[in-house]
Amino acid sequence: MSETAHRDRILTRAALVLAGASAAAEPCFPPEVLDAAEARGYLAPDEEEEIKLRYAQYLGVRTALLQVLAATEPASGRDSKEWALHLPAFAAAFGAACLLVRGSLSLIAQGERCRPLRKKLDEGDSLRGIPRKTFANIYRAASDPLRLNRFAAAADFYYEHRSSIAAMAEDPVFARLPALLAAEEAWLASVRPGIVRRHLRYRWFSFKRRHHSAWKQSVFGFFEWSGRAIADLRQPGLKPGGAPKRVSAALREETLALVRPGDIFVTRHDDALSNLFLPGHWPHAALYLGSPEQRAAHGVKLAPPLERRLTGGICFLEAKKDGVLLRLAEDTLEVDSFVVLRPPLDPGALAAALTRAMDHTDKPFDFSFDFRKADRLACTALVYRTYHRCGPLVFSLVEVSARPCLPAEELISQALAQDFAVVAACGIGNDAIVTGTDALLALHASRSAL
């Protein structure tokens, strides 16, 4: 292929990408969601899902525009003299740059307006292919004085050669490009006056983010070290050394015959030292996914890739110090007592909730118990993100030690208020399984210390 034919092929592809990307180059997050998040200080899980979906779409468009710019900028030249000799390539490269800059500035403006948004956009999300610190990186690139001055020089050149670029509309390949550039003129005039201001604002943003990040890493490191140590310690004098857990293998088997996919197990170890640092009687929660036979019997249909992960006896998803992992019943139910809560959802809603829960598999444990973040999860955070806004269910975080979270006791309270059924309980008062009304009374007795 000749050099001219290769160049024309690149420009043809660039024109097609620009025509398709012009409407989606600017991210648009719902203002009412941003206002609500700013007021409460965090994004709720359903809001976060919508934000991340839109952000992933925007990043996809941004990647396509960067590819256009990388392909056309070398062909257009380095300055106005070379740009004049390669006007079609310049127009394509400048069109991609306009969409990139406008989209970046819009994203930054929305992030500056809503602190929870910019923090959420900097979280990594492997499921949606979003790397960490994307917002900070886009902010840095869009505030670089050298890049913005070069862009301003290209804008000056565009205005000087606007009539020649407009004539390109007669070429079928570039028919839409002049109109696209003309539509960008409304905001181009505001780019040059704000270059210094944007750079200074980014420097302040970067300074605060680096120092806050260093502080958080130090604090999280302490929480992780202490959390791992406490998880392995036992309160002295409560149980004889080497004593088995009160929930035996026979009780586990009896329980698994009573439960259904989607049930929540709230559990307790009698002598765990961590009981002293958590509010109330019940400290921990896990999500029951069921066996393949149980899911089929109750009409809970998961996608085949998820079903293939839930074989070999795996029936729980639980967040412990080693992370959010799929677990066997003998692992999760090696406890001294538990209570089982059942959500009032139909099989379709349960399947959607369990699918959502599986999205969190293999994430690390959150020793800082920051329920605003989704890249690390504590035990009840997993349940919160599984069921919040699933059907009629709504869970609210509460302030504990100046941090929004959902302790297991509060999870129980909010679940009971939303008609969760108490299916079974074990290890409360005696080492037997009780169901129905007896289970509900046993749960109330444990929480009131009767």
N, C-alpha and C positions, 0 to 999 in steps of 0.2 A: 504494500500500500504506500502511495506517495505521501510526502510530507503534507501537501495541500489537502489531500483526501483525508488524512488522519486528523488534521486540524478541523476540517469541516465536520467530521464525525463527532469530535469532542464538543464543538460548538452546538451541534444539533442536539446532543444529549443534554448539554447544559441548559439550552432554551426550554427543553421539555421539563427538566427538573424544576427550573425556576417558575414555570407556568403552574406546575402542580403544587409547589411549596409556598407560593405567595400568600395563600389564605390561611396556612397553618404555621407560618414562621413565627408568630407571636403567641406565647403561651397565655391562656386566659383562665384563671382560676375564679370560681364563683365568689363575688364580693361578700355575699352574706356568710359564706363559709369562713372566709378570712376574718371578717368582723367577729364572728362567734369564737373562732380560735384565739384571736388576740385578746378577747375579753376573758376567756377562761384560762388562757396560758398554754394550751396544747390542742392538737387536732385529735378528734375522736376517731376510732378505727374506721368507721364508714367514710368519714371525711378524708382520712388519709388514703384510703383506697382510690377515691375519685381523684385526689390530687396527684397520686403517683401514676395513675393511668394517663392523665393528661400530660404529666411531666415526661413520661416515657415516650409518648407520641411526639412531644416537642423535641426531645433529644434525638429522636429518629430523623425528624425533618432537619434539625441542626447538623447532624452528621452528613446528610445528603448535600446540604449547602456547602459545608466545609470541603467535601469532595469536589464539588463544582469549582469552588475557589482555588483549590489546589491544582486542578486541571487547567483552568483558564488564566490564572494570574501570570504564570511564566510566559504564556503565549502573548499576553497583552503588553508586556514590557514593564520597565521599572519607573518611568517618569513620563511627563506629558509629551515629550518628543516621540518616544516609542509608542505611547498610547494612540497618538494620531495616526501612526502607520498601521495599527492593528485595532481599528475601531470596533469591529464585531466582538473580538475577544475581550476588549476593555468593557464593552457594554455588558457582556455576560458576567465577567468577574465583578464589576461594580454592582450589578443587580444582586448577585449572591451576597456581596458585602453589605448592601443596604438591608436585605432581609435578616442577615445575621446580627447586625448592629441594632436594628429596631427590635428584634426579638430579645436580644440580651438586655437592652435598656428597659424594656417592658418587664422582663423577669426580675431585674434588680429593683425596679420601682415597687413591684408587688412584694418582694422579699423585705424591703425596707419598711413597708407598711405593716407587715405581719411577721413578728419575730418567730412564732412557731413554724411559719411556712419555710423561712430560710433555713431553720435548723432541720426541719424534716427533709428538705431537698438535699441537704448535705449528708444524709444517711445513705449508706449503701443498701441496695436491694438486689440481690443476685437473681431473684425470681423474675424481676422485670428488667434485668440487665442494666441497672443504674449503679455506676461506681460511686464511691465515697467522694465527698467534697466537690461535687459537680457545680453547685451554686457558687462556692468560693472561687473555683477555677474560672467560671464564666464571668464572675464579677471582676476578677483580676484582668482577664483578657479584654473586657469591655472598657476598662479604665486605664489601659496602657496609653500614655501620652503619645508615644511614637506611632502606635497603630492608629490612634484617633487622628493625629495630624496627617498621616498618610491618607486616611479616609477623607479628611476634609479637603486635601489637595485633589483627590480624585473627584470629589463633589464639585469643586471649582472647575475642573476640566470638563465635567459633564455639562455644566451650565454653559460653558463656552461653545460646546459642540452639540448642543441639544438638537439643533435643526438637522444636523447630519445623522444623528442617532435616530431621530424621528423618521427620517427617510428610509431607514432599515425596515420599516413596517411593510414595505412593498415586497420584501423577501419572505416567502411563506414560512421559512424556518424561524425567522426572527419577528414574525408578525406581532406577537404579543409582548415582546421585550420592551419596545418604546413605551407602551401604555403602562407596563409594570413600573418602569423607572419614573414616569410622570406621576404615578400615584404615590411614590415615595417622596416627592418634592415637599409635601406639606410639613414634614418634620425635619428635613435635611438642614434647614436654616438654624435649627436649635443645637446642632452637634458641636460646632466650633466654640461658641461661647461657654459651653459647659465642660470643656476638656479638663481644665485645671481643677474645677470644683469636683468633678467626678473622681479624679485621681486622689484628691485629698480625702474625700469621703471613703474611698476604698482603703486608703492607708489606715484610717481610723477603724474601719470595720475589721481589717486584717489584724491590727494591733489587739483589739478586744478579743477577736476569735482565737488568736494564738495563745494569749494569756489565759483565757477561759478554758481552752482545750488542755493546756498544760496542768491547770488546777484540777480539772475533771479527771485527767489521767492519774494524777497523784492520789486523789480521793478514791477513785475506782480501784486503784491498785491496793490501797489499804483495805477497802471493803472486801475485795476478792480474797486477800490473804486471810483476813479475820473470818470471813464467811466460810471459807474452806476449812479453817481450823475448827470453828464452832460446830460445823456439820458433823464432824467426826467425834465430838465430845459428848459425854453423857453426864447427867446430874448424879452425884454420888448418893448412895443410900436408898434410892427409889426401887431398884431392882437388883437382885443378886447378880454378880458377875457371870456372864455366859448364859443367863436365862433366856429362853426362846421368846419370840414374839407371841402375843396372846392370840393373834389371828393365825390359826393353824392351816395346814394344807387342806384339811377336810372342810374347814369353814370357807376357805377361798373357793373351793369347788362348788360348795353350796351357794355361795353368793353369785358366782358367774352364771349359774342357772337361772337367777332371778333378774339379772340386769339386761339392758338393751343398749345398742349403739347410741352414743350421745350422752349417756349418763355421766354425771360428775361425781367422782369419789373425793370426799374431803377426809383426810387421814390425820393420824396423830401417833407419835412415838411417846410412850409414857415418860421416858427419862432423857429425851433429847434436850441438850443444853439450849438449843435455839428456841425452845418453848418460852424461855424467860425473856426473850427479846421481841416476841410477837404478841399482838393483842389478842386476848380471849383464849378460849380452850382449844379451838381448832386452828392449826397453823398452815396446813398444806392442802393442795388440790391437784387432781389428775383427771384426765379426760379418757373415758372408756370408748374405744372405737369398735369393739365387738369382734366376734369371729366372722369369717365369711358366711357361715351358715346363719348366724344371727342377723347379719345385714340383709341377706337374701330373704329371710323369714319376715323381716319388718319393712321390706320394700325400700331399704336405704341403698341406693345404687351409686357407687363411686366410679370414677374413670378407671379403665383397665390399668394404667400405670400405677395408680394409687393402690388398687386391689393387689397388685403383684408385690407391693411393699408390705402388705399386711398378711403375711403367711408365716408359717412356722411357729404358731402360737402367739405371735405379737398381737396384742389387743389393747394396749394403752399408749397414749402420748402424754409424756410427763416432763416437766422442766425441773431438773435437779442440778447439783453443782457441776456435773459433767455435761450439761447442756439440755436442749429440748430434743429428746430422743424417743423413738418407738421402743416400747418395753414389753417384756413378758409379765404375766400376772404375778408370778412369784417374786418378781422384782418390785413392782409397784405396791403390792399388797403384803409385803413383809413389814407389817405394822402392828400396833397394839389395839387400835380402834379405828373405825371409819363410819361414815354415813354416806348414803347414796342419794343424790338429787337428780330428778328426771325433768328435763325441759318440756314445756307444753307445745311441742312442734310436730308437724306432720312429717312423713318420711322425706318428702322433697326438701323441706327446709332443713331437716337434719342432715341430709346428704350435702347440701350447700354449706352448712356449718362445719361439717367434718372435712370437707374439701378445703375450706378456708383454714382450718386448724393445721392440716397437713402442709400448708405453705410455710409454716414456721418450723418444720422439722429440721434438725441439725443446727439450729441457731445456738449461740452460746448462752449461758445463764447470766442473768443480770443481777450481780451482787449488790448493785446500788439501788435496786428496786425503783427504777425510773420508768413509770408506766407511760410516759410521753414518747418513749423511743420504741421502735419495733425491731431494731437489729439485734437486740438482746432481750430475753424474756425471763421473768420470774414465773413461778408456778401459777398463781392466780391471774397473771397477765395473759397467759395462754388462754385461759377460760374466758377472760374478758374480751379478748380479740376474736375468739371463736363465736361468741353468742351476742355481742353488742350489735343491735340493729338487725338481728336475724329474726325475721318475722316481727312479732310484736314486742320482742324483748329489748330492753334498754338498761344498760348498767352505767352507773355514775361513779366516778372516782371521788374519793374523799381525802381530805388533808390529814396526813399523819406525819408528824415531825417536819412540817412545812413542805411536804411533798405530796402531790396527788397520787394515790394508789388505791388498790382494792384488796385489803386483807381478807383472809379466808372467812373470818367472822362476818365481815360486811358483805362478802359474796353470798353467804348463806341468807342473811337478812334480806338482801335485794332479790334473791332467787325466790324465797318464800313469798315475798310481796307480789311476785309475778306468776304465782300459781305453779311453781315447780313442785313436783310431788316428792315426798320423802319415801323412797322405795324400801330401803333397808338400813339397818344400823347394826353394828357389832362392836363388842368390847366396851359398852357403856353400862356400867353396873355389874355385868357378868359377861362371860365369854361365849355368849350365844347370839345367834342372828335373830333379830326381830324385824317385822315388816309392818306396813300399813300404819294404823293409828299408834300402835306400840312404838314403831320406829320414830314417829313424829314426837311422841311424848319423851322418848329417850333423848332425842336431839335437844329438846327444850330443857330437859333436866341437866344435860351436860353443859349447856350454855349458861344456866342460872346457878350452877354449882350446887344443885340439890343432892 
